[in-house]
Amino acid sequence: DERVAAAGGEADRREAVLCAHACFLIKSMTLREEHVRDISVVLLTQMKDRFPQ
């Protein structure tokens, strides 16, 4: 039971970190600098491919 609770807490933490990173990258896509927008798109695509939910 303790392992399940620890795994659940870890999953919640991972989900929160992924959400924070995705929000940052989405916000970065609105910046003027094209290279920042391009990198944001690449990283968001990688996140989507690695963590399909």
N, C-alpha and C positions, 0 to 999 in steps of 0.2 A: 504494500500500500504506500509506503514511504517513497519508494522509487517512482511509482506512478505520479504521486504528487510532485516530486522533484522534476520529473519529465514534463508534466503539465506546466509547471512554473517556467521551465526553460523554454517551452514552446511559446508561452505567452510573451516572454521577454524577447525571443527571436522575432515574433510577429510584430511587436512594438518597434523593434529596431528596423525591420524591413519597411514598415509603414513610414517611419521617420525619414529613412533614406529616400523612399519613393516620393514623399512629399517635397523633400529638398530638391530632388532632380526635376520634378514637375515644375516647381517654382523657377528653377534655373533655366527651363526651356523658354521662359518669357524675357530673358535678358537680351540686351542688344547684341552682345558678342556672339557671332555665329559659331565660333569654335566651341564655346561653352554649351550652346544649344545642341550642337552635333554630338558632343561627348555625353550630354544628358540623355539623348535619344539612344545612343549605343548602350549606356549603362542600364537604362530602363529596360531595353530589349533583353539584355543579359539577365537581369533580375527576373523578368517574365519567363524566360526559358529555363532558368535554374529553379525557380520556385513557382510552378504553375498551380495557381489556386483559384 
